[in-house]
Structure formats: structure tokens, C-alpha cells
Amino acid sequence: MIPASPMIPATALAAAFAFGALAAPAVARADEMPTFEVVAENGRFMPETIEVPANTRFRLQLTNRNAGPEEFETSAPFKELVVGPGVTRSTIFPPLKPGTYPFFGEFHHDTAKGRFVAK
């Protein structure tokens, strides 16, 4: 025999709606994060220079069109992102102070180079 479901008190419903109202703006803010796309192809990154807003978190989306894997890397701030051939992955960067931040490809160190310019 299945027990009858208890009635949900009105205060519980009000709390659920209030929580939902508070959570919705956080989701909207996450969608508004600037996203910059980089393609790794023929051992190079395109574009090589990416202008990002200073003091703002942003998302880097990397698509690897190389025949083999690529490892996107920065030393300041330290970030690594290994991407297999034909794969797209992303990572979130912390807010950067105004300046230039180089990046490179670990598997194509001589040719896969670029920079973020935070303005």
C-alpha cells in the first residue's frame, strides 16, 4: 500500500519560490561571461592576439584542428588545457589586471604563440 503524500505547507512553497528567484540571477550572470574562441590549427593559434576586458573573468574556448593533441598554456596566471584533435574545451580565467599575458602551445612550442591583452 502506498502512503498518501503529505501536503506541502505554504511556507515551504514560498521559500522554494524565493530561493528560485534568488538563484536565477546567478545563472544569468554566468551566461554573460565573455567568451573568446581560439583555434589551434597547423601548429598555430588563431587569433594570436586576444583583447580581453581587464578585471573581468572570462572563458577561453579552444578548438583543436591539429592532427594531434595541443596543450594551451599560460604561466601568469598559470593555466593548462589539453585538447585532443577535433575536440573543443574551455577554461575560465580569473580577472586580469591591464597588461599583456603570453600563451603558447606546449606541443608546438616554436609556432603556437599568442597573447591576451587586458584593457
C-alpha atoms as a printed R data frame, in Angstrom:
    type eleno elety resid chain resno      x      y       z
1   ATOM     1    CA   MET     A     1  0.000  0.000   0.000
2   ATOM     2    CA   ILE     A     2  1.366  3.435  -0.968
3   ATOM     3    CA   PRO     A     3  1.047  6.065   1.757
4   ATOM     4    CA   ALA     A     4 -0.769  9.275   0.914
5   ATOM     5    CA   SER     A     5  1.648 12.132   0.126
6   ATOM     6    CA   PRO     A     6  1.804 14.793   2.783
7   ATOM     7    CA   MET     A     7  0.587 18.255   1.911
8   ATOM     8    CA   ILE     A     8  3.304 20.821   1.335
9   ATOM     9    CA   PRO     A     9  2.952 23.776   3.709
10  ATOM    10    CA   ALA     A    10  2.507 27.174   2.074
11  ATOM    11    CA   THR     A    11  5.647 28.465   3.810
12  ATOM    12    CA   ALA     A    12  7.717 25.716   2.154
13  ATOM    13    CA   LEU     A    13  6.362 26.710  -1.272
14  ATOM    14    CA   ALA     A    14  7.079 30.373  -0.581
15  ATOM    15    CA   ALA     A    15 10.636 29.510   0.455
16  ATOM    16    CA   ALA     A    16 11.123 27.436  -2.718
17  ATOM    17    CA   PHE     A    17  9.940 30.301  -4.923
18  ATOM    18    CA   ALA     A    18 12.131 32.783  -3.051
19  ATOM    19    CA   PHE     A    19 15.178 30.513  -3.481
20  ATOM    20    CA   GLY     A    20 14.420 30.155  -7.179
21  ATOM    21    CA   ALA     A    21 14.118 33.915  -7.566
22  ATOM    22    CA   LEU     A    22 17.495 34.385  -5.886
23  ATOM    23    CA   ALA     A    23 19.197 31.610  -7.890
24  ATOM    24    CA   ALA     A    24 18.001 32.817 -11.315
25  ATOM    25    CA   PRO     A    25 20.177 35.957 -11.476
26  ATOM    26    CA   ALA     A    26 23.301 33.867 -10.701
27  ATOM    27    CA   VAL     A    27 22.625 31.684 -13.744
28  ATOM    28    CA   ALA     A    28 22.068 34.759 -15.902
29  ATOM    29    CA   ARG     A    29 25.404 36.237 -14.762
30  ATOM    30    CA   ALA     A    30 27.258 33.016 -15.657
31  ATOM    31    CA   ASP     A    31 25.864 33.190 -19.203
32  ATOM    32    CA   GLU     A    32 27.051 36.776 -19.550
33  ATOM    33    CA   MET     A    33 30.724 35.868 -19.015
34  ATOM    34    CA   PRO     A    34 32.736 36.992 -22.056
35  ATOM    35    CA   THR     A    35 33.890 34.023 -24.134
36  ATOM    36    CA   PHE     A    36 36.813 34.116 -26.537
37  ATOM    37    CA   GLU     A    37 37.367 31.404 -29.111
38  ATOM    38    CA   VAL     A    38 40.793 30.227 -30.206
39  ATOM    39    CA   VAL     A    39 41.508 27.624 -32.871
40  ATOM    40    CA   ALA     A    40 44.669 25.528 -32.854
41  ATOM    41    CA   GLU     A    41 45.467 24.584 -36.455
42  ATOM    42    CA   ASN     A    42 48.664 23.743 -38.324
43  ATOM    43    CA   GLY     A    43 50.627 24.190 -35.098
44  ATOM    44    CA   ARG     A    44 49.421 27.765 -34.553
45  ATOM    45    CA   PHE     A    45 46.759 29.579 -32.536
46  ATOM    46    CA   MET     A    46 44.245 31.795 -34.309
47  ATOM    47    CA   PRO     A    47 43.829 34.561 -33.392
48  ATOM    48    CA   GLU     A    48 47.241 35.149 -31.876
49  ATOM    49    CA   THR     A    49 46.169 38.306 -30.040
50  ATOM    50    CA   ILE     A    50 43.015 38.374 -27.965
51  ATOM    51    CA   GLU     A    51 41.847 41.580 -26.338
52  ATOM    52    CA   VAL     A    52 40.001 40.813 -23.091
53  ATOM    53    CA   PRO     A    53 38.332 43.175 -20.628
54  ATOM    54    CA   ALA     A    54 40.589 43.961 -17.671
55  ATOM    55    CA   ASN     A    55 39.430 42.954 -14.201
56  ATOM    56    CA   THR     A    56 36.770 40.611 -15.595
57  ATOM    57    CA   ARG     A    57 36.597 36.828 -15.520
58  ATOM    58    CA   PHE     A    58 36.353 35.327 -18.970
59  ATOM    59    CA   ARG     A    59 36.060 31.974 -20.682
60  ATOM    60    CA   LEU     A    60 38.525 30.670 -23.266
61  ATOM    61    CA   GLN     A    61 37.114 28.122 -25.685
62  ATOM    62    CA   LEU     A    62 39.791 26.201 -27.575
63  ATOM    63    CA   THR     A    63 39.091 24.094 -30.660
64  ATOM    64    CA   ASN     A    64 41.900 21.835 -31.799
65  ATOM    65    CA   ARG     A    65 42.038 21.260 -35.568
66  ATOM    66    CA   ASN     A    66 45.577 19.890 -35.453
67  ATOM    67    CA   ALA     A    67 46.207 16.269 -36.427
68  ATOM    68    CA   GLY     A    68 47.429 15.593 -32.878
69  ATOM    69    CA   PRO     A    69 46.778 16.958 -29.392
70  ATOM    70    CA   GLU     A    70 47.572 20.504 -28.285
71  ATOM    71    CA   GLU     A    71 48.236 21.868 -24.823
72  ATOM    72    CA   PHE     A    72 47.324 25.521 -24.350
73  ATOM    73    CA   GLU     A    73 49.386 27.021 -21.547
74  ATOM    74    CA   THR     A    74 49.927 30.313 -19.737
75  ATOM    75    CA   SER     A    75 52.353 30.975 -16.910
76  ATOM    76    CA   ALA     A    76 50.692 34.068 -15.436
77  ATOM    77    CA   PRO     A    77 48.080 33.189 -14.479
78  ATOM    78    CA   PHE     A    78 49.040 29.531 -14.637
79  ATOM    79    CA   LYS     A    79 46.616 27.585 -16.833
80  ATOM    80    CA   GLU     A    80 46.870 24.384 -18.843
81  ATOM    81    CA   LEU     A    81 44.292 22.960 -21.186
82  ATOM    82    CA   VAL     A    82 44.999 19.756 -23.116
83  ATOM    83    CA   VAL     A    83 42.738 19.282 -26.125
84  ATOM    84    CA   GLY     A    84 42.656 16.235 -28.366
85  ATOM    85    CA   PRO     A    85 42.358 16.527 -32.162
86  ATOM    86    CA   GLY     A    86 38.858 17.573 -33.254
87  ATOM    87    CA   VAL     A    87 37.865 18.460 -29.680
88  ATOM    88    CA   THR     A    88 36.678 21.770 -28.184
89  ATOM    89    CA   ARG     A    89 37.203 22.504 -24.477
90  ATOM    90    CA   SER     A    90 37.016 25.621 -22.352
91  ATOM    91    CA   THR     A    91 38.515 27.046 -19.197
92  ATOM    92    CA   ILE     A    92 37.754 30.079 -17.045
93  ATOM    93    CA   PHE     A    93 40.367 32.761 -16.465
94  ATOM    94    CA   PRO     A    94 40.452 34.949 -13.355
95  ATOM    95    CA   PRO     A    95 40.243 38.733 -13.749
96  ATOM    96    CA   LEU     A    96 43.473 40.083 -15.264
97  ATOM    97    CA   LYS     A    97 44.981 43.475 -14.476
98  ATOM    98    CA   PRO     A    98 45.639 45.653 -17.540
99  ATOM    99    CA   GLY     A    99 48.613 44.252 -19.406
100 ATOM   100    CA   THR     A   100 49.852 41.598 -21.812
101 ATOM   101    CA   TYR     A   101 49.830 37.899 -20.935
102 ATOM   102    CA   PRO     A   102 51.561 35.497 -23.329
103 ATOM   103    CA   PHE     A   103 50.317 31.974 -24.037
104 ATOM   104    CA   PHE     A   104 51.786 29.099 -26.014
105 ATOM   105    CA   GLY     A   105 51.141 25.581 -27.216
106 ATOM   106    CA   GLU     A   106 53.222 23.011 -25.377
107 ATOM   107    CA   PHE     A   107 53.203 20.590 -28.334
108 ATOM   108    CA   HIS     A   108 54.069 23.282 -30.928
109 ATOM   109    CA   HIS     A   109 56.251 25.495 -28.766
110 ATOM   110    CA   ASP     A   110 58.036 27.222 -31.674
111 ATOM   111    CA   THR     A   111 54.934 28.215 -33.656
112 ATOM   112    CA   ALA     A   112 51.869 28.179 -31.371
113 ATOM   113    CA   LYS     A   113 52.209 31.506 -29.588
114 ATOM   114    CA   GLY     A   114 49.870 34.310 -28.693
115 ATOM   115    CA   ARG     A   115 48.863 36.825 -26.058
116 ATOM   116    CA   PHE     A   116 45.968 38.168 -24.092
117 ATOM   117    CA   VAL     A   117 45.860 41.939 -23.922
118 ATOM   118    CA   ALA     A   118 43.756 43.021 -20.952
119 ATOM   119    CA   LYS     A   119 42.393 46.556 -21.354
